[in-house]
Amino acid sequence: MPFEQLALYPWDFAHRMSGTSLVDIFGSEPNAIMTISCPDALLHRQALEYMGVGTIFEDYRIVGASDITALWVDENLFSEYLPMFTSREVILVQDSELIGKEITKHLITKLKLGKVVNTCTILLLSFSVPSGVGGGLLGQLLKEKVGIHFNLQVPSFWQLDSLLEYWLSSGKFSFRLSAEGKKFLIREVNGSDSPIYDLNFALQNLELIVSSTANGYASNGAILSLDEVRATLGPASNIDKFYLAKIYAENDPIKHREFFMLLNRLSPSPSFDELRSFFIFMQNHLLKVAGYRRYLGKKVEPTKTPKMPTAKLNMYEQEIVRVGPRWNEDAIAQSLKMFGEWELASKRRDPWVYSLLKQKELQLSEN
C-alpha cells in the first residue's frame, strides 16, 4: 500500500475526498490504514462526514480508544479467518491518541514482522491532536511509512473567506451570499475567541431562518444582499448563550436547574427561531466538551522547552478543558439527544417545547 502524508486545509481535503470512498481508495489492498488528525472539533467532524462516516458504509462501526486491546488488534485486524466471514468493513477508532504504548508496540511489532492487516478491514484512526504531536501510534505509523495520513490544517483568520466559500459550496445551505454579505459576516466574526465556530453558527442561523417559508425566501438558491443578511440575523437574542452553556457544562444537577430557571424566565420569551438557534449552539458546545482532549495540545502559558504546541488557549477553550473531565459518553449522548429533539420541536414551531423546558426545571427541583 502506498504511503502518503498530507497536510490539507478543509476545502482541499473536501476536494480530495469528493466523489470517492475509503473502499475506492484502498480497493482490496491489505494494510488499509488511514489517519485523520485535527485539533478543531467542528472541522474534524466535518472531515469525517466527507469520509463517509455514518453515510456510505453499511458495515461500519465506531470504537473508542479504550476498547483497543492486544486481543482486539489480533482478532479484528490480523485474523486470517475474517475474510471468510465478512465483507470489506470500515472501523473508526475515535480519540486514537489515547491508545497506549503497549498496544502501539503490539501493532507496530506485527507490521514490522511482515504481518498485514487483513483485506476485509479498513482502519480509520481519528486523532484530535496535530500529527506532529507526540510519539504515539500516529508517530510510529509515520515512522514506519504505513498508511495514508491526513493532517487537517486549521485556517488562520485571514483564510476565513476561503472557509466561508467552502461551506457555502458544500451543498448544506439553501442560500447564497452577495459579495457584500460575505464581507459583513467575515467582519462580524473576526476578532472573536472562536471565529471558525462563530462563522459556522451564523450560517446555520441564516439557514434556519431562510429555509422557513414564513420568511418569504425562495426555497433554494436565494442570494442574500448585505441588508438582507443584517435583517435576517436581526438584533441580538436575549439568550446569553455562553453564560448558559457555562452553567450547563458544569454537569451538576443544581447548575442544570439554574440553567432551566434562567431560560424559562427570560423576558420576553425567546422565539422559536431563537430557541432553535440556541439548541444548535448547545449541541455544538457539548461536542467541544466531549472532545476537550484536543485542546490539551495547547499550553495555557508557553514554556521555554515545549514538548507540545505552545499556542495559548483562549478563555472559551480553557473553560472547555476545565469541565471536560466531568462528562462521560452517556451523559453527553443524553444531553445531545435532548437538545436535538428540542431543536426539531422548535423548527416545527411546536408550543410544547416551552412546556418541556418548564417540565425539566420542575423535574430537577424535585430531585
C-alpha positions as a Markdown table, in Angstrom:
| # | Residue | x | y | z |
|---|---|---|---|---|
| 1 | Met | 0.0 | 0.0 | 0.0 |
| 2 | Pro | 1.5 | 3.4 | -0.9 |
| 3 | Phe | 2.4 | 5.7 | 1.9 |
| 4 | Glu | 1.1 | 9.3 | 1.9 |
| 5 | Gln | 1.4 | 12.1 | 4.5 |
| 6 | Leu | -0.7 | 15.2 | 3.5 |
| 7 | Ala | -1.3 | 18.5 | 5.3 |
| 8 | Leu | -4.5 | 20.0 | 3.8 |
| 9 | Tyr | -7.0 | 22.7 | 4.6 |
| 10 | Pro | -10.6 | 21.7 | 4.9 |
| 11 | Trp | -11.5 | 22.8 | 1.3 |
| 12 | Asp | -8.5 | 20.9 | -0.1 |
| 13 | Phe | -9.4 | 17.8 | 1.9 |
| 14 | Ala | -13.0 | 18.0 | 0.6 |
| 15 | His | -11.8 | 18.3 | -3.0 |
| 16 | Arg | -9.5 | 15.3 | -2.4 |
| 17 | Met | -12.3 | 13.1 | -1.0 |
| 18 | Ser | -15.1 | 14.4 | -3.3 |
| 19 | Gly | -16.9 | 11.5 | -5.1 |
| 20 | Thr | -14.8 | 8.8 | -3.5 |
| 21 | Ser | -14.9 | 6.5 | -0.5 |
| 22 | Leu | -12.3 | 4.6 | 1.5 |
| 23 | Val | -13.2 | 1.4 | -0.3 |
| 24 | Asp | -12.4 | 3.2 | -3.6 |
| 25 | Ile | -9.1 | 4.4 | -2.2 |
| 26 | Phe | -7.9 | 1.1 | -0.8 |
| 27 | Gly | -9.6 | -1.4 | -3.1 |
| 28 | Ser | -8.6 | -4.8 | -2.0 |
| 29 | Glu | -5.2 | -3.8 | -0.7 |
| 30 | Pro | -4.0 | -5.1 | 2.7 |
| 31 | Asn | -2.8 | -2.7 | 5.5 |
| 32 | Ala | -5.6 | -0.3 | 4.7 |
| 33 | Ile | -4.9 | 2.2 | 7.4 |
| 34 | Met | -5.9 | 5.8 | 7.2 |
| 35 | Thr | -5.5 | 8.5 | 9.9 |
| 36 | Ile | -7.0 | 12.0 | 10.2 |
| 37 | Ser | -5.8 | 14.5 | 12.7 |
| 38 | Cys | -7.3 | 17.9 | 13.5 |
| 39 | Pro | -7.3 | 19.9 | 16.7 |
| 40 | Asp | -10.6 | 21.7 | 15.8 |
| 41 | Ala | -13.7 | 19.8 | 16.8 |
| 42 | Leu | -16.0 | 21.2 | 14.2 |
| 43 | Leu | -13.6 | 20.8 | 11.2 |
| 44 | His | -12.7 | 17.3 | 12.5 |
| 45 | Arg | -16.4 | 16.2 | 12.5 |
| 46 | Gln | -17.0 | 17.7 | 9.0 |
| 47 | Ala | -13.9 | 15.9 | 7.7 |
| 48 | Leu | -15.2 | 12.6 | 9.0 |
| 49 | Glu | -18.5 | 13.3 | 7.2 |
| 50 | Tyr | -16.6 | 13.7 | 4.0 |
| 51 | Met | -15.0 | 10.4 | 4.6 |
| 52 | Gly | -18.5 | 8.9 | 4.7 |
| 53 | Val | -18.9 | 8.3 | 8.4 |
| 54 | Gly | -22.4 | 7.1 | 9.0 |
| 55 | Thr | -23.5 | 7.6 | 5.4 |
| 56 | Ile | -21.5 | 5.4 | 3.0 |
| 57 | Phe | -20.8 | 2.1 | 4.7 |
| 58 | Glu | -23.4 | -0.5 | 5.5 |
| 59 | Asp | -20.8 | -2.5 | 7.6 |
| 60 | Tyr | -19.4 | 0.3 | 9.6 |
| 61 | Arg | -18.6 | 0.5 | 13.3 |
| 62 | Ile | -17.1 | 3.0 | 15.7 |
| 63 | Val | -15.0 | 2.1 | 18.7 |
| 64 | Gly | -13.2 | 4.1 | 21.3 |
| 65 | Ala | -9.5 | 4.1 | 22.1 |
| 66 | Ser | -10.3 | 2.4 | 25.5 |
| 67 | Asp | -11.8 | -0.6 | 23.5 |
| 68 | Ile | -8.5 | -1.3 | 21.8 |
| 69 | Thr | -6.5 | -4.2 | 23.4 |
| 70 | Ala | -3.9 | -6.6 | 22.1 |
| 71 | Leu | -6.6 | -9.2 | 21.7 |
| 72 | Trp | -8.8 | -6.8 | 19.8 |
| 73 | Val | -6.0 | -6.0 | 17.4 |
| 74 | Asp | -5.3 | -9.7 | 16.7 |
| 75 | Glu | -9.0 | -10.6 | 16.2 |
| 76 | Asn | -10.1 | -7.5 | 14.2 |
| 77 | Leu | -7.0 | -6.7 | 12.2 |
| 78 | Phe | -4.8 | -9.7 | 11.7 |
| 79 | Ser | -7.1 | -12.7 | 11.9 |
| 80 | Glu | -6.7 | -14.8 | 8.7 |
| 81 | Tyr | -10.2 | -16.1 | 9.1 |
| 82 | Leu | -12.1 | -12.8 | 8.9 |
| 83 | Pro | -12.2 | -12.6 | 5.1 |
| 84 | Met | -14.1 | -15.8 | 5.1 |
| 85 | Phe | -17.0 | -14.4 | 7.1 |
| 86 | Thr | -17.3 | -10.7 | 6.4 |
| 87 | Ser | -17.2 | -8.1 | 3.6 |
| 88 | Arg | -15.0 | -5.0 | 3.5 |
| 89 | Glu | -15.6 | -3.2 | 6.8 |
| 90 | Val | -14.5 | 0.2 | 8.0 |
| 91 | Ile | -13.6 | 0.6 | 11.6 |
| 92 | Leu | -13.3 | 4.1 | 13.0 |
| 93 | Val | -11.3 | 4.5 | 16.2 |
| 94 | Gln | -12.1 | 7.7 | 18.0 |
| 95 | Asp | -9.5 | 9.7 | 20.1 |
| 96 | Ser | -6.8 | 7.4 | 18.8 |
| 97 | Glu | -4.1 | 9.5 | 20.6 |
| 98 | Leu | -5.3 | 7.7 | 23.8 |
| 99 | Ile | -4.2 | 4.3 | 22.5 |
| 100 | Gly | -1.5 | 3.2 | 25.0 |
| 101 | Lys | 2.2 | 2.4 | 24.4 |
| 102 | Glu | 1.8 | -1.3 | 24.8 |
| 103 | Ile | -1.0 | -1.6 | 22.2 |
| 104 | Thr | 1.0 | 0.7 | 19.9 |
| 105 | Lys | 4.1 | -1.5 | 20.3 |
| 106 | His | 2.0 | -4.7 | 19.7 |
| 107 | Leu | 0.5 | -3.3 | 16.5 |
| 108 | Ile | 3.8 | -1.9 | 15.1 |
| 109 | Thr | 5.7 | -5.1 | 16.0 |
| 110 | Lys | 3.3 | -7.2 | 14.0 |
| 111 | Leu | 3.7 | -4.8 | 11.0 |
| 112 | Lys | 7.5 | -5.0 | 11.3 |
| 113 | Leu | 7.3 | -8.8 | 11.3 |
| 114 | Gly | 5.6 | -8.7 | 8.0 |
| 115 | Lys | 2.1 | -9.3 | 9.3 |
| 116 | Val | -0.6 | -7.5 | 7.2 |
| 117 | Val | -3.9 | -6.1 | 8.2 |
| 118 | Asn | -6.5 | -8.4 | 6.5 |
| 119 | Thr | -8.1 | -7.3 | 3.3 |
| 120 | Cys | -11.6 | -7.1 | 4.7 |
| 121 | Thr | -10.8 | -4.3 | 7.2 |
| 122 | Ile | -10.2 | -0.6 | 6.6 |
| 123 | Leu | -8.8 | 1.0 | 9.8 |
| 124 | Leu | -9.7 | 4.7 | 10.2 |
| 125 | Leu | -7.9 | 6.3 | 13.1 |
| 126 | Ser | -9.1 | 9.7 | 14.3 |
| 127 | Phe | -6.8 | 11.9 | 16.2 |
| 128 | Ser | -7.7 | 15.2 | 17.9 |
| 129 | Val | -4.2 | 16.5 | 18.0 |
| 130 | Pro | -1.9 | 17.6 | 15.2 |
| 131 | Ser | 0.1 | 14.9 | 13.5 |
| 132 | Gly | 3.4 | 16.3 | 14.7 |
| 133 | Val | 2.4 | 16.0 | 18.4 |
| 134 | Gly | 3.8 | 13.1 | 20.5 |
| 135 | Gly | 5.3 | 9.8 | 19.6 |
| 136 | Gly | 2.3 | 7.5 | 20.0 |
| 137 | Leu | 0.6 | 5.3 | 17.4 |
| 138 | Leu | 0.4 | 8.1 | 14.8 |
| 139 | Gly | 4.1 | 8.9 | 15.1 |
| 140 | Gln | 5.0 | 5.2 | 14.8 |
| 141 | Leu | 2.9 | 4.7 | 11.7 |
| 142 | Leu | 4.5 | 7.7 | 10.1 |
| 143 | Lys | 8.0 | 6.4 | 11.1 |
| 144 | Glu | 7.2 | 3.0 | 9.5 |
| 145 | Lys | 5.6 | 4.7 | 6.5 |
| 146 | Val | 2.4 | 2.7 | 6.8 |
| 147 | Gly | -0.9 | 4.1 | 5.6 |
| 148 | Ile | -2.4 | 7.3 | 4.3 |
| 149 | His | -2.3 | 10.2 | 6.8 |
| 150 | Phe | -4.3 | 13.5 | 6.6 |
| 151 | Asn | -3.3 | 16.3 | 8.9 |
| 152 | Leu | -6.2 | 18.8 | 8.7 |
| 153 | Gln | -5.0 | 22.4 | 9.0 |
| 154 | Val | -7.0 | 24.9 | 10.9 |
| 155 | Pro | -7.4 | 28.1 | 8.8 |
| 156 | Ser | -6.0 | 31.4 | 10.1 |
| 157 | Phe | -8.2 | 34.5 | 10.4 |
| 158 | Trp | -7.0 | 35.7 | 7.0 |
| 159 | Gln | -8.3 | 32.5 | 5.4 |
| 160 | Leu | -11.9 | 32.8 | 6.8 |
| 161 | Asp | -13.1 | 33.9 | 3.3 |
| 162 | Ser | -11.8 | 30.6 | 1.8 |
| 163 | Leu | -13.5 | 28.7 | 4.6 |
| 164 | Leu | -16.8 | 30.6 | 4.0 |
| 165 | Glu | -16.6 | 29.8 | 0.3 |
| 166 | Tyr | -16.0 | 26.2 | 1.1 |
| 167 | Trp | -19.0 | 25.9 | 3.4 |
| 168 | Leu | -21.3 | 27.8 | 1.0 |
| 169 | Ser | -20.4 | 25.4 | -1.8 |
| 170 | Ser | -20.8 | 22.3 | 0.3 |
| 171 | Gly | -24.5 | 21.9 | -0.5 |
| 172 | Lys | -25.5 | 22.1 | 3.1 |
| 173 | Phe | -27.0 | 25.6 | 2.8 |
| 174 | Ser | -30.0 | 26.6 | 0.6 |
| 175 | Phe | -28.9 | 30.2 | 0.1 |
| 176 | Arg | -26.0 | 32.2 | -1.4 |
| 177 | Leu | -24.5 | 35.4 | -0.2 |
| 178 | Ser | -23.7 | 38.6 | -2.1 |
| 179 | Ala | -20.1 | 39.8 | -2.0 |
| 180 | Glu | -21.1 | 42.5 | 0.5 |
| 181 | Gly | -22.9 | 39.9 | 2.6 |
| 182 | Lys | -19.8 | 37.7 | 2.8 |
| 183 | Lys | -17.6 | 40.6 | 3.8 |
| 184 | Phe | -20.1 | 41.5 | 6.5 |
| 185 | Leu | -20.0 | 38.0 | 8.0 |
| 186 | Ile | -16.2 | 37.9 | 8.0 |
| 187 | Arg | -16.0 | 41.2 | 9.7 |
| 188 | Glu | -18.6 | 40.1 | 12.3 |
| 189 | Val | -16.6 | 37.0 | 13.4 |
| 190 | Asn | -13.0 | 38.4 | 13.1 |
| 191 | Gly | -11.5 | 39.1 | 16.5 |
| 192 | Ser | -13.8 | 36.7 | 18.4 |
| 193 | Asp | -12.3 | 33.9 | 20.5 |
| 194 | Ser | -13.7 | 31.3 | 18.1 |
| 195 | Pro | -14.1 | 32.8 | 14.7 |
| 196 | Ile | -14.5 | 29.4 | 12.9 |
| 197 | Tyr | -17.3 | 28.3 | 15.2 |
| 198 | Asp | -19.0 | 31.7 | 15.1 |
| 199 | Leu | -18.9 | 31.8 | 11.3 |
| 200 | Asn | -20.5 | 28.4 | 11.0 |
| 201 | Phe | -23.0 | 29.3 | 13.7 |
| 202 | Ala | -24.0 | 32.4 | 11.7 |
| 203 | Leu | -24.5 | 30.3 | 8.6 |
| 204 | Gln | -26.7 | 27.9 | 10.5 |
| 205 | Asn | -28.8 | 30.8 | 11.8 |
| 206 | Leu | -29.2 | 32.1 | 8.3 |
| 207 | Glu | -30.2 | 28.7 | 7.1 |
| 208 | Leu | -32.9 | 28.0 | 9.7 |
| 209 | Ile | -34.4 | 31.5 | 9.0 |
| 210 | Val | -34.1 | 31.4 | 5.2 |
| 211 | Ser | -35.5 | 27.9 | 4.9 |
| 212 | Ser | -38.6 | 28.9 | 6.8 |
| 213 | Thr | -41.5 | 29.6 | 4.4 |
| 214 | Ala | -42.7 | 32.2 | 6.8 |
| 215 | Asn | -39.8 | 34.5 | 5.8 |
| 216 | Gly | -40.7 | 34.7 | 2.2 |
| 217 | Tyr | -37.4 | 33.5 | 0.7 |
| 218 | Ala | -37.1 | 31.1 | -2.2 |
| 219 | Ser | -36.7 | 27.6 | -1.0 |
| 220 | Asn | -33.4 | 27.2 | -2.8 |
| 221 | Gly | -30.7 | 29.4 | -4.2 |
| 222 | Ala | -31.7 | 32.7 | -2.6 |
| 223 | Ile | -29.0 | 35.3 | -2.9 |
| 224 | Leu | -28.9 | 37.4 | 0.2 |
| 225 | Ser | -27.7 | 41.0 | 0.0 |
| 226 | Leu | -25.9 | 42.8 | 2.7 |
| 227 | Asp | -29.1 | 44.4 | 4.0 |
| 228 | Glu | -30.9 | 41.0 | 4.0 |
| 229 | Val | -28.0 | 39.4 | 5.9 |
| 230 | Arg | -28.2 | 42.1 | 8.5 |
| 231 | Ala | -32.0 | 41.9 | 8.7 |
| 232 | Thr | -32.1 | 38.1 | 8.8 |
| 233 | Leu | -29.6 | 37.8 | 11.6 |
| 234 | Gly | -31.6 | 40.5 | 13.3 |
| 235 | Pro | -30.9 | 42.0 | 16.7 |
| 236 | Ala | -29.0 | 40.1 | 19.3 |
| 237 | Ser | -31.1 | 37.5 | 21.2 |
| 238 | Asn | -31.7 | 38.0 | 24.9 |
| 239 | Ile | -30.4 | 34.4 | 25.4 |
| 240 | Asp | -26.9 | 34.7 | 26.9 |
| 241 | Lys | -25.7 | 31.5 | 25.2 |
| 242 | Phe | -22.2 | 31.5 | 26.6 |
| 243 | Tyr | -23.2 | 32.1 | 30.1 |
| 244 | Leu | -26.0 | 29.4 | 30.0 |
| 245 | Ala | -23.6 | 27.0 | 28.3 |
| 246 | Lys | -21.0 | 27.5 | 31.0 |
| 247 | Ile | -23.6 | 26.7 | 33.7 |
| 248 | Tyr | -24.9 | 23.6 | 31.9 |
| 249 | Ala | -21.4 | 22.3 | 31.2 |
| 250 | Glu | -20.7 | 22.1 | 35.0 |
| 251 | Asn | -22.7 | 18.8 | 34.7 |
| 252 | Asp | -24.2 | 19.3 | 38.2 |
| 253 | Pro | -27.9 | 18.9 | 39.0 |
| 254 | Ile | -28.1 | 22.2 | 40.9 |
| 255 | Lys | -26.4 | 24.0 | 37.9 |
| 256 | His | -28.7 | 22.3 | 35.5 |
| 257 | Arg | -31.7 | 23.5 | 37.5 |
| 258 | Glu | -30.3 | 27.1 | 37.4 |
| 259 | Phe | -29.9 | 26.7 | 33.6 |
| 260 | Phe | -33.5 | 25.9 | 33.1 |
| 261 | Met | -34.7 | 28.5 | 35.6 |
| 262 | Leu | -32.8 | 31.3 | 33.7 |
| 263 | Leu | -34.0 | 30.0 | 30.3 |
| 264 | Asn | -37.7 | 29.8 | 31.5 |
| 265 | Arg | -37.7 | 33.3 | 33.0 |
| 266 | Leu | -36.4 | 35.3 | 30.0 |
| 267 | Ser | -38.5 | 38.3 | 29.2 |
| 268 | Pro | -39.7 | 38.4 | 26.5 |
| 269 | Ser | -39.8 | 34.7 | 25.9 |
| 270 | Pro | -37.4 | 33.6 | 23.2 |
| 271 | Ser | -39.0 | 32.9 | 19.8 |
| 272 | Phe | -38.9 | 29.5 | 18.1 |
| 273 | Asp | -36.1 | 30.6 | 15.9 |
| 274 | Glu | -34.1 | 31.9 | 18.9 |
| 275 | Leu | -34.7 | 28.6 | 20.8 |
| 276 | Arg | -33.7 | 26.5 | 17.8 |
| 277 | Ser | -30.5 | 28.6 | 17.3 |
| 278 | Phe | -29.7 | 28.2 | 21.0 |
| 279 | Phe | -30.3 | 24.4 | 20.9 |
| 280 | Ile | -28.0 | 24.1 | 17.9 |
| 281 | Phe | -25.4 | 26.1 | 19.8 |
| 282 | Met | -25.7 | 23.8 | 22.9 |
| 283 | Gln | -25.2 | 20.7 | 20.8 |
| 284 | Asn | -22.0 | 22.1 | 19.2 |
| 285 | His | -20.8 | 23.3 | 22.6 |
| 286 | Leu | -21.3 | 19.8 | 24.1 |
| 287 | Leu | -19.4 | 18.3 | 21.2 |
| 288 | Lys | -16.5 | 20.5 | 22.1 |
| 289 | Val | -16.7 | 19.5 | 25.7 |
| 290 | Ala | -16.8 | 15.8 | 24.7 |
| 291 | Gly | -13.6 | 16.4 | 22.7 |
| 292 | Tyr | -11.9 | 18.5 | 25.3 |
| 293 | Arg | -8.7 | 16.5 | 25.0 |
| 294 | Arg | -8.0 | 18.0 | 21.6 |
| 295 | Tyr | -7.3 | 21.3 | 23.3 |
| 296 | Leu | -4.6 | 19.7 | 25.5 |
| 297 | Gly | -2.2 | 20.0 | 22.6 |
| 298 | Lys | -2.0 | 23.7 | 23.5 |
| 299 | Lys | -0.5 | 25.2 | 26.6 |
| 300 | Val | -2.1 | 27.8 | 28.8 |
| 301 | Glu | 1.3 | 29.5 | 29.0 |
| 302 | Pro | 4.2 | 28.9 | 26.7 |
| 303 | Thr | 7.3 | 27.2 | 28.1 |
| 304 | Lys | 10.9 | 27.5 | 27.1 |
| 305 | Thr | 11.3 | 23.9 | 26.0 |
| 306 | Pro | 7.8 | 22.9 | 24.9 |
| 307 | Lys | 7.0 | 19.3 | 24.0 |
| 308 | Met | 3.6 | 20.3 | 22.7 |
| 309 | Pro | 2.4 | 23.3 | 20.6 |
| 310 | Thr | 2.5 | 26.4 | 22.8 |
| 311 | Ala | -0.4 | 28.4 | 21.3 |
| 312 | Lys | -2.2 | 30.0 | 24.2 |
| 313 | Leu | -5.7 | 28.7 | 25.0 |
| 314 | Asn | -8.4 | 31.4 | 24.8 |
| 315 | Met | -10.9 | 31.7 | 27.7 |
| 316 | Tyr | -13.5 | 29.7 | 25.9 |
| 317 | Glu | -11.1 | 26.8 | 25.3 |
| 318 | Gln | -9.8 | 27.0 | 28.9 |
| 319 | Glu | -13.4 | 26.6 | 30.1 |
| 320 | Ile | -13.9 | 23.5 | 27.9 |
| 321 | Val | -10.8 | 21.9 | 29.2 |
| 322 | Arg | -11.9 | 22.7 | 32.8 |
| 323 | Val | -15.3 | 21.0 | 32.6 |
| 324 | Gly | -14.5 | 18.3 | 30.0 |
| 325 | Pro | -13.4 | 15.6 | 32.6 |
| 326 | Arg | -16.8 | 16.0 | 34.4 |
| 327 | Trp | -18.6 | 14.3 | 31.5 |
| 328 | Asn | -18.8 | 10.7 | 30.3 |
| 329 | Glu | -20.0 | 9.4 | 26.9 |
| 330 | Asp | -23.5 | 8.5 | 28.2 |
| 331 | Ala | -24.1 | 12.0 | 29.8 |
| 332 | Ile | -23.0 | 13.7 | 26.6 |
| 333 | Ala | -25.2 | 11.4 | 24.5 |
| 334 | Gln | -28.3 | 12.0 | 26.6 |
| 335 | Ser | -27.9 | 15.8 | 26.5 |
| 336 | Leu | -27.2 | 15.8 | 22.8 |
| 337 | Lys | -30.4 | 13.8 | 22.3 |
| 338 | Met | -32.4 | 16.2 | 24.5 |
| 339 | Phe | -31.2 | 19.3 | 22.7 |
| 340 | Gly | -31.6 | 17.7 | 19.3 |
| 341 | Glu | -35.2 | 16.8 | 20.0 |
| 342 | Trp | -35.9 | 20.3 | 21.2 |
| 343 | Glu | -34.2 | 21.8 | 18.1 |
| 344 | Leu | -36.6 | 19.8 | 15.9 |
| 345 | Ala | -39.6 | 20.8 | 18.0 |
| 346 | Ser | -38.6 | 24.5 | 17.7 |
| 347 | Lys | -38.2 | 24.0 | 13.9 |
| 348 | Arg | -41.8 | 22.7 | 13.8 |
| 349 | Arg | -42.8 | 25.7 | 15.9 |
| 350 | Asp | -44.4 | 23.4 | 18.4 |
| 351 | Pro | -45.5 | 25.3 | 21.5 |
| 352 | Trp | -44.9 | 22.1 | 23.5 |
| 353 | Val | -41.2 | 23.0 | 23.6 |
| 354 | Tyr | -41.9 | 25.7 | 26.2 |
| 355 | Ser | -43.7 | 23.2 | 28.4 |
| 356 | Leu | -40.8 | 20.7 | 28.0 |
| 357 | Leu | -38.4 | 23.3 | 29.3 |
| 358 | Lys | -40.6 | 24.0 | 32.3 |
| 359 | Gln | -41.1 | 20.3 | 33.0 |
| 360 | Lys | -37.3 | 19.8 | 33.0 |
| 361 | Glu | -37.0 | 22.6 | 35.6 |
| 362 | Leu | -39.7 | 21.0 | 37.8 |
| 363 | Gln | -38.1 | 17.6 | 37.5 |
| 364 | Leu | -34.7 | 18.9 | 38.6 |
| 365 | Ser | -36.3 | 20.9 | 41.5 |
| 366 | Glu | -38.0 | 17.7 | 42.8 |
| 367 | Asn | -34.7 | 15.7 | 43.0 |
